[in-house]
Amino acid sequence: MLTTIEYQGYTIKAPDGPSEQGAFTAHPTPIQIVSQVDQQLVYTEPQTYETVTGQKPANELVPGTVTFQCYWDTVANVVAQDAQANKSVQYTTGITTTDSETQKFSMTFGLDAPLLEGLKATLSATFSTEETHSVSLTQTRSITESYTALPGTTLQVWQLHAEYIAEFEKDGKTYRYSLAQAGSADDGCVLALTYPEAAGSG
């Protein structure tokens, strides 16, 4: 039975199976913290006369943390009893945060949003020194997929949601910027898990 998957070089726990046919696993799953590292981040001063004229630096490096975490949510639940069951579902993949949040997240790394390729390279270096770890970011799009459950089986289709969080403190205030991405079947972040009628019994 599948218990883990490899995603961008990391091992992530897959969702549990249902306790019995028709009893779907609760969703979304608890958040998994996959990686957390200390990082120098960029604090951008609010625009003032001093920062515009150059009398005061507009940006300052501050110590912070960067966290990569994820969870699974379902896009389809199907129970097939005596006959095959088919279901067509539509789900969204790509960056799910707002443009302003993406921009703040990028600026925290000293980048001009939306330079996603630059952000990708920065995050890759941040989370690991191994080149196998990368962050793949795509713009939001809708995907339609069809799934089939054979007679006597339970089918639960899961989508991986990854979150990248930059957090730091400045003058007693906590700043937290996040970028969220929902995976697709093409990049292996949608799992269609089928369980027989006797799943979980015994």
Wavefront OBJ file of the C-alpha trace (Angstrom):
o trace
v 0.000 0.000 0.000
v 1.288 3.467 -0.938
v 2.439 5.395 2.113
v 4.841 8.029 0.710
v 5.547 9.848 -2.544
v 8.580 11.716 -3.857
v 7.885 15.370 -4.629
v 10.637 17.778 -5.728
v 13.215 15.585 -4.018
v 11.310 15.294 -0.745
v 9.479 12.327 0.768
v 5.871 13.207 1.581
v 3.336 11.033 3.393
v 0.445 9.989 1.178
v -3.149 10.056 2.467
v -4.414 7.067 4.429
v -6.933 4.715 2.860
v -10.570 4.473 3.956
v -11.384 2.322 6.967
v -14.036 0.461 4.945
v -15.723 0.733 1.569
v -17.589 4.019 1.245
v -15.947 5.480 4.375
v -13.741 8.136 2.801
v -10.674 9.455 4.592
v -11.262 12.886 6.113
v -9.959 15.843 4.127
v -8.004 18.010 4.017
v -5.265 16.021 5.717
v -3.206 17.541 8.557
v -0.380 19.832 7.416
v 3.022 18.176 7.009
v 6.097 20.359 7.573
v 8.536 19.039 4.992
v 11.442 21.468 5.363
v 12.230 24.501 7.498
v 15.470 26.490 7.257
v 16.942 29.754 8.581
v 17.341 32.348 5.855
v 18.272 36.004 5.412
v 15.143 37.697 4.080
v 14.482 41.168 2.733
v 12.412 43.645 4.740
v 11.066 46.458 2.554
v 10.445 49.765 4.315
v 7.111 51.498 3.663
v 7.660 54.167 1.020
v 8.570 57.485 2.638
v 10.304 60.676 1.556
v 13.547 59.365 3.065
v 13.446 56.036 1.190
v 12.415 57.651 -2.124
v 15.229 60.226 -1.949
v 17.765 57.620 -0.829
v 18.360 59.146 2.603
v 17.240 55.859 4.141
v 17.694 52.340 2.717
v 14.473 50.975 1.233
v 15.455 47.368 1.955
v 17.137 45.629 4.875
v 18.295 42.057 5.358
v 16.703 40.418 8.407
v 16.993 36.879 9.834
v 13.939 34.694 9.301
v 12.726 31.222 8.465
v 11.442 29.624 5.301
v 9.055 26.710 5.585
v 7.879 24.247 2.958
v 4.715 22.465 4.080
v 1.925 20.586 2.371
v -1.427 18.866 2.780
v -3.749 16.729 0.659
v -7.330 17.564 -0.302
v -9.811 15.531 -2.320
v -11.050 16.358 -5.803
v -13.271 13.274 -6.174
v -14.870 10.491 -4.091
v -16.416 7.516 -5.878
v -18.031 4.329 -4.524
v -18.781 1.509 -6.955
v -20.913 -1.329 -5.600
v -22.367 -3.732 -8.180
v -21.430 -1.769 -11.296
v -18.569 0.369 -12.546
v -18.854 4.060 -11.573
v -17.475 6.976 -13.570
v -16.959 10.560 -12.448
v -15.680 13.633 -14.270
v -14.203 16.358 -12.061
v -12.636 19.767 -12.555
v -9.896 21.093 -10.312
v -7.502 24.057 -10.256
v -3.736 23.764 -10.431
v -0.901 26.281 -10.152
v -0.350 29.278 -7.887
v -3.426 29.888 -5.775
v -2.341 32.997 -3.843
v -3.217 36.492 -5.028
v -0.863 38.495 -7.238
v -0.122 40.891 -4.364
v 0.772 38.016 -2.031
v 3.029 36.496 -4.704
v 4.717 39.873 -5.129
v 5.299 40.277 -1.373
v 6.681 36.751 -1.170
v 9.044 37.419 -4.086
v 10.220 40.734 -2.656
v 11.011 39.036 0.648
v 13.623 37.057 -1.296
v 14.974 40.223 -2.926
v 13.270 39.548 -6.248
v 11.004 41.626 -8.441
v 7.712 39.751 -8.836
v 6.577 37.970 -10.848
v 10.034 36.613 -11.710
v 8.952 33.051 -11.024
v 12.038 31.466 -12.584
v 14.238 33.537 -10.279
v 12.029 32.653 -7.346
v 12.260 29.002 -8.334
v 16.067 29.124 -8.308
v 16.152 30.939 -4.973
v 13.817 28.502 -3.282
v 15.730 25.557 -4.691
v 18.952 26.875 -3.157
v 17.186 27.711 0.078
v 15.555 24.392 0.800
v 18.439 22.165 -0.155
v 21.980 22.137 -1.471
v 21.017 19.180 -3.646
v 20.047 20.030 -7.186
v 17.294 17.393 -7.138
v 15.194 19.680 -4.952
v 13.387 22.261 -7.030
v 10.254 24.342 -6.815
v 8.025 24.246 -9.851
v 5.606 27.147 -10.119
v 2.909 27.522 -12.755
v 0.098 29.953 -13.328
v -3.403 28.851 -12.313
v -5.403 26.749 -14.768
v -8.423 24.461 -14.620
v -8.117 20.787 -15.511
v -10.898 18.295 -16.176
v -10.213 14.587 -15.537
v -12.369 11.472 -15.637
v -11.967 8.692 -13.072
v -13.407 5.166 -12.971
v -14.066 2.964 -9.961
v -14.457 -0.740 -10.681
v -17.281 -2.744 -9.037
v -16.681 -3.367 -5.341
v -14.115 -0.591 -4.918
v -13.797 2.839 -3.322
v -11.900 5.530 -5.236
v -10.600 8.692 -3.591
v -8.683 11.237 -5.687
v -6.294 13.537 -3.818
v -4.522 16.751 -4.820
v -1.323 17.928 -3.138
v -1.279 21.545 -1.936
v 2.214 22.926 -1.248
v 2.831 26.099 0.733
v 6.050 28.109 0.915
v 6.146 30.476 3.905
v 8.663 33.227 4.658
v 8.452 34.623 8.183
v 10.504 37.174 10.118
v 10.240 39.760 12.878
v 11.036 43.458 12.583
v 10.563 46.065 15.341
v 8.384 43.721 17.394
v 6.064 42.896 14.497
v 5.862 39.509 12.749
v 5.737 39.432 8.949
v 4.490 36.283 7.232
v 4.273 35.913 3.463
v 3.143 32.729 1.766
v 2.905 31.322 -1.715
v 0.592 28.369 -2.318
v 0.590 25.936 -5.204
v -1.862 23.154 -6.055
v -0.418 20.233 -8.038
v -1.614 18.515 -11.188
v -1.748 14.956 -12.456
v 1.013 15.802 -14.957
v 3.546 16.567 -12.215
v 2.498 13.608 -10.049
v 0.666 15.632 -7.422
v -2.767 14.111 -7.963
v -3.246 10.586 -6.608
v -6.150 8.347 -7.569
v -6.197 5.681 -4.843
v -8.467 2.654 -5.254
v -9.359 0.371 -2.372
v -11.177 -2.978 -2.500
v -14.422 -3.612 -0.656
v -12.514 -5.292 2.173
v -10.148 -2.332 2.658
v -9.267 -1.832 6.278
v -11.071 -4.939 7.549
v -9.508 -7.570 9.716
l 1 2 3 4 5 6 7 8 9 10 11 12 13 14 15 16 17 18 19 20 21 22 23 24 25 26 27 28 29 30 31 32 33 34 35 36 37 38 39 40 41 42 43 44 45 46 47 48 49 50 51 52 53 54 55 56 57 58 59 60 61 62 63 64 65 66 67 68 69 70 71 72 73 74 75 76 77 78 79 80 81 82 83 84 85 86 87 88 89 90 91 92 93 94 95 96 97 98 99 100 101 102 103 104 105 106 107 108 109 110 111 112 113 114 115 116 117 118 119 120 121 122 123 124 125 126 127 128 129 130 131 132 133 134 135 136 137 138 139 140 141 142 143 144 145 146 147 148 149 150 151 152 153 154 155 156 157 158 159 160 161 162 163 164 165 166 167 168 169 170 171 172 173 174 175 176 177 178 179 180 181 182 183 184 185 186 187 188 189 190 191 192 193 194 195 196 197 198 199 200 201 202
